[in-house]
């Protein structure tokens, strides 16, 4: 592919991501002191890949009571670095930036609150390859599911499974599946 076209497509993708971030921030209600969360994520993929990242989860866009459960939809920005520890002759790290909507369902409890969550969004990868995986596009769709507990109202600890794929926009589409531990701290 022509280097100029590749650079142009990256600029277009970055502009699209910036527009999405701006839109999410405009649609997000003003954050209360307890509405902003910092997420710290660490995970591995088959012992060959490692993901370290942070996320910012903003104020609630929508909420509803489902019996004893409370459902809330919140936007999240995520940034991470993925590393490859194998021997393939390809980039051994890439950076990822994404925006997603996360639906979290919480069950009240004494001291601990259980939660489950699911999220959908889009992400940009700095490379279209990582080790022996070929993504073929810098843009990736992202899906996330997780579960955990809220600890004392200010923090939560949980597990999250994330899948990144370009949905066969271009082949090959190896995709990436990550199991990770997530620590969230509410401000």
TATAZI-V751851 format. One record per pair of residues at least 24 apart in sequence whose ideal C-beta (glycine too) atoms are under 6 Angstrom apart, sorted by sequence separation. I is the first residue (numbers start at 0). GAP is how many residues later the second one is. D is the distance in Angstrom with one decimal. If there is no record, write none. Layout:
# TATAZI-V751851
I | GAP | D
I | GAP | D
This chain:
# TATAZI-V751851
34 | 24 | 3.9
75 | 24 | 5.3
139 | 24 | 4.3
140 | 24 | 5.9
157 | 24 | 5.2
52 | 25 | 5.9
53 | 25 | 5.7
97 | 25 | 3.3
118 | 25 | 4.0
52 | 26 | 5.9
74 | 26 | 5.8
75 | 26 | 5.2
139 | 26 | 5.5
140 | 26 | 5.4
156 | 26 | 5.7
52 | 27 | 2.7
95 | 27 | 5.3
96 | 27 | 5.4
117 | 27 | 5.1
30 | 28 | 4.5
72 | 28 | 6.0
73 | 28 | 5.5
155 | 28 | 4.6
50 | 29 | 5.4
51 | 29 | 5.6
95 | 29 | 5.5
116 | 29 | 5.0
136 | 29 | 4.5
27 | 30 | 4.5
28 | 30 | 4.8
72 | 30 | 5.2
154 | 30 | 5.2
27 | 31 | 5.1
50 | 31 | 5.1
93 | 31 | 5.3
94 | 31 | 4.2
115 | 31 | 4.9
71 | 32 | 5.5
93 | 32 | 4.8
136 | 32 | 5.6
153 | 32 | 5.1
49 | 33 | 4.8
93 | 33 | 4.4
114 | 33 | 5.9
136 | 33 | 5.2
70 | 34 | 4.9
135 | 34 | 4.1
48 | 35 | 5.6
113 | 35 | 5.7
68 | 36 | 5.2
69 | 36 | 5.0
90 | 36 | 4.6
93 | 36 | 5.1
135 | 36 | 5.9
47 | 37 | 5.7
111 | 37 | 4.8
112 | 37 | 4.1
47 | 38 | 4.8
68 | 38 | 5.4
90 | 38 | 5.9
133 | 38 | 4.8
89 | 39 | 4.7
90 | 39 | 5.9
133 | 40 | 5.4
89 | 41 | 5.6
132 | 41 | 4.2
87 | 43 | 4.6
87 | 44 | 4.1
97 | 44 | 5.5
85 | 45 | 5.0
83 | 46 | 5.3
27 | 47 | 5.7
83 | 47 | 3.2
81 | 48 | 5.9
23 | 51 | 4.3
23 | 75 | 5.8
20 | 78 | 5.7
19 | 79 | 5.0
16 | 107 | 5.5
12 | 111 | 5.5
12 | 125 | 5.7
12 | 126 | 5.6
50 | 127 | 5.0
44 | 133 | 5.4
42 | 135 | 4.6
42 | 136 | 5.4
42 | 137 | 2.6
41 | 138 | 5.9
40 | 139 | 4.9
41 | 139 | 5.6
40 | 141 | 5.1
38 | 143 | 5.7
39 | 143 | 4.8
38 | 145 | 4.7
36 | 147 | 4.8
37 | 147 | 5.1
36 | 149 | 5.1
35 | 151 | 4.5
33 | 152 | 5.4
